[in-house]
Amino acid sequence: MPIRRLGLVVHEGRPAAVAGAETVRAWTARHGITCVAIDVWGEHENRRSGREEVAAAGSPDLIVTLGGDGTFLRGARIAAKKDIQVLGVDLGRVGFLTEIAVTDVERALDAVLAGDSACEERMMLTMRASKPLGMPSGLDSLMGYGRGPVLPPPQVRPETAGDEGWGVALDITALNDIVLEKLSRDRQVSLGVYIAGRLLASYSADGVIVATPTGSTAYSFAAGGPVLSPRMRALVFTPVAPHMTFDRTVIADADEPVALRVLPHSGQAAVSVDGQVRGVLDPGDWVGVFAAPRPLRLVRLQQANFYGRLRERMRLTDAPATALDGESPPLFRPSGRIPDDLAHLHIAPLADPN
């Protein structure tokens, strides 16, 4: 793909990320490509929105993130605004989203420039609300929740102002999840949960998660939710410590939005987007979580091995009773041709283990 301008998102707190950024800058200089830093980790008071970050960076053709999955999520938030491809360099501990080792970053950029890379699409989320989100004064400790910079409350998209009955559309995209959670330790949040416009149930819980298939291995997984293939399009609803018998995850189709209304006798609820608190809801307020109109586009150099990575990164172990059987060999042998009875499926070719 042609690259005239490259945006860098760097975790400045990691020396390896800073060194990797210098490698990228040297590569862009050799190829006559403009390289710009995208400041999503700075601590200045007035954080910019994703659209403003893209505009400030001059709308790059490619965004490269150097850090872990958290850094990648910040780069994805920006890339999604202008349908920009993202290349994630892995310097984190889990690394489900990033796949390129920092030692391979020049080889990866060469492949992208030569057109030898692939593009993998991931579903994202967007959100509407009964009113614009805000952060009440006196909640400075909440504003510092989590790591990284504080983002401002999301802006209302002005082109949607006349959509009566649908609330206001917020300038938000999430790759992993949107979460409503309690503000005080001693009081759960009470929420009416609607799927496809119909009431599913009223929950009293520490929080509720609406995740993408990509986010199914993040907070939703930690809360007991299932693992979904990131190739899927679905909304994954998972309650967090619900005080009720029905504590299961519900998986909705991508065309079935999930709405969450704070019940009249509930406390306030914080709204987090990919781990960043973006506002607070009062009793009676609601949000609707929808599949975003455009996916995130990830740069891949080879066929994704999600299940191999799941086994490795989650440190999955085999049952003790299977120890005598040894390591299981590949079940499907690599082949250049899919059998006729399976030709209707989009089965990715398997890598040759040899």
N, C-alpha and C positions, 0 to 999 in steps of 0.2 A: 504494500500500500504506500502511496506517496505520503511523505512526512515533511511538512514545511515548518511546523512549529510543534514542540514537545513540551508538555507540562509535567513538572516534578512535584510529587507530594512525598515529603521526607519526614520520618520520625527523627527529629534532631537529637533526641535523647539517647540514641543508639549509635555508637561510633561506627559500626559496620554499615549502617544506613547512610551516614554522612559520607563515608568513604565510597560507597556504591554510587551516591549521587555525583561525586567527582568523576567517577568512571563514565557515567551517563553524559555528563557535560563535555568530557573530552571526546566522547564518541560523536555527539552532535556537532562539535566544532570541526571535527575531521570531515563530516559529511555536509557542512554548510547549512545545518538545521538550527533554527532559533530554539533556545532552551530557556524556559521561564519557570520560576519557582511559584508554586501555589501555596499560599500561607494558610493552612488549615490548623496548624498547631500553635500559632502565635497567641499570646495572652493579652493582646490589646483589647480595650474595653468594648468597642463596637464591632462585633463579629459581622461579617458579610454573609449574605445568602449565597446559595449555590450558584444562582444565575450571575450574581455580582462577582463571585470568584472566577467564573468562566470568562466574563467580560474583562476583568482585570488581567487575566492571563492571555488575552487576545485570541480566545477560541482555538485552543490547540487541536491538532489532528489526532494526537495520542497522549494519554496520561499514563505516566509510570509512577507507581507507588513503591516506596522502599520502607518496609516495616513489617508488622504483622497484619492480621486480619482487621484489627482496629484502624490502622492507617489505610488499609485498602477500602474500608467502608467509607472513610472520609473522602477518598478519591472518587469512589463510586457515586457518592451524593452529588459531586460536581459534574462528573462525566454524564450522568443521566440527564442533565438539563439540556445538553446539546447533542445527545446521541454519539458521544465520543467513545472510542474503544479504550480499554484499560488493560495495562500489563502490570501484574502484581509480582513484585520481587519478594521472596519469602525470607523474613528475618524474625518471625515470631515463633510461638511455642506450639500452636495448633495447626495453623496453615491450611484450612480447608479452601480458602479463596485464592491464595497466592500459590504459584507453582514453580516459579523460576528462582533458582539459587542465585545469590548475588554474584557468585563466580562465573555464572553463565549469562550475565545480563548483556554483554556485548554480542555474544552469539545470538541471543534472542532478538535484539534490536536489528541485527543484520538480517535475520530471517523475516522479520516484519517488513523491513524496507524492501526486501527482494520478493515479497508476496508469497513467502513459503510458510506463513502462519495461517491458522484457522480462527474463526470467530465463533465463540460459544455464547448463546443467549441465556440470560437468567431473568426470570420473572421478578418484578419489583412491585411494591405497594405504594398507593397514594391514599389521601385521606380528605374527608369532608367533616365539618363540625357544625354544631348548632350556632356557634358564634366564633369569632376569631379567638385564638388561644392567647393567653396572657400569663405572666408570672407575677403573683402578688408580691408586694414589698415585704421585707422581713424574712424572706426565705432564701437568704444567701447560702446557708448550708446545703440546701437542696440544689441550688444552682451549681454547687461544686461537686455534685454527685457524680461518681465515676471519674475516669481519667480523660485528659484532653481538654480543649478549650470549651468554654460555654458558648452555645449558639443562641441567637435571638429567637423569640417566638416566630413561627413561620408566618410569612406574609399571605394575605388573601389574594388569590389570582383574580384580577379585576375583570377578566373576560367572562367570568362565571357569576357575576353579581346578580343577575336576574333569574336565577334558577330557583323559583319559589318552591318551598317544601323540601328542598334538598340541602338546606344549610349553605355554608360557604365552602368553596374549594380552597384548600390550603396548598401552598407551594412546598410540598413535601414529597420526597421519595424515600423508600426504605428497601434495602436489599435483604435484611434479615428479618426484622420484626417491628411491630408497633405494640407497645405495652401500656396498659393502664394498671397502676399500682397504688397501694395505700400510702398516705403521707405520714400518718402517726403509727408508731409501733404497736400501740394498744388498741387499735380499731381497724377492723377489716373494711374493705370497700365493698359496697353492695351495688351490683350492676344488673340491669336487664340486658340479656344477650339475644340479638336477633340475627338470623341467617336468612338471606334472600327475602328480607322484609317480614319474616314471621318470627314470633317469639320462640326461642328455644327453651330458655329457663332463666330464672333470676338467681344470681350467684352472690354468695358472700365469701370473699377470698382475700388473700394477700395481694392478688393481682390476676390479670388475665393477659394472655399473649395471643396476638394474631401474627403468624409467621408465614413466610414463603417456604417453598420446598428447600431453598438454599438455607434459610434460617432454621430449618428443622433440626440441624445439628448444633444449634447454639442454645439460647435460653430455654426454648421449648423442650429440647432434649434433656436439659438439666432438670426440668420440671416434670419429667416422666413422659414426654411426648414421643411419637414414633419418628423414625428416620425416613425421609422421602427422597427419591431420586431428584437431584437438582434440575433434571430435564423436564420435570412435571410442571403443570400450571394448576395450582390449588392454593387455598387459604387454610392454614392449620391453626385451629383455635384450641388453646391449652390453658386451663385454669391453674393458678399457682396456690397451693394449699387451700383448696375450697372447703368450707365448713358445711358439707352436704354429702349425700351418698354418691351422687353422680359426679365423679371426678375425672372422667375420661376426656381424651382429646376428640374433637370432631373435625373431620376434614371436609371442607366444602369445595365445590368447583370454583374455578377462577371467576365465573360469571355470577357467583352467589356471594354478594358482599356481606361482611360481618359488621353489625352495628352494636355499639355499647353505650347504654344510657345509665348515668349515675342516678340511683334511686333517691327519692326524697329524704329518707332518713339516713342516708350514707354520709360518711365524711368526704372530704375532697379527694380527688384522684389525680395523681401525676401522670402526664402523657410522655412516654419515652419513645424516641424513634432511633432505632439502631443503637440503643444504649445511651442516647443523649436526651436529657429532660428538656422538653420544648414548651411545656405549659401545664396548667392546672385546670381541672374541671370541677365545677361546683355541682351540688345536687340539682338534678333537672337537665344538666347539659348532656350532650351526646356527641359521639364521633362515629363516622362510618368508614370502614377500611375496605378499599377496592383494589383490584389488580390495576397496576399502572398501564397506561396506553402503550408505552414502549418498554422493551426489556433493556437490561444492562448488557453491553457487549464486551465479553472478555476475550483477550488475545490468548490463544493456546498454540503451542508448538507441536503438540502431539495429542492423540486421542486421550481424553480424560479418563483416568482410572479412579473413579470416585470410590468404589467399594474396596479397592486395594488401599487407598488412602484412609478410608474409614477404619479398616483393620489396623493400619499402622498407627494413625494418630490417636485413636481411642484405645490403643493397646489391647485389642481383642485377643483373648486366649482361647485355645481349644479346650473342650471338656476333658477333665483328667482321664475319663474312661476311654478316650480315643488315643491315648499316648502310644499304645502298642501298634497302632495302625500307621504311625509315622505321618509325615506331611502329605496332605492330599494333593494329587497331581491336578493339572488343569482339566476341566471337564470337557470343554469344547475346544477342539484343536483349531489353530489358525487356518484359515482357508480363504482363498480369493473369491469364492463363490458361495452364496447362501443357498441352501436347499430350496427347491421349488415350492415346497409346502410352507416355507417360512418367508417367501419372497415379499409378502405383504407387510412385513415388519421392517422397521428402520434399525436393523441390528448393526452396531458399530463393529468393525473388524477387531479381532483380538490381537494383541501384540504377541509376537513369537517369543516364548520364554527363553529360547536359545539365542 
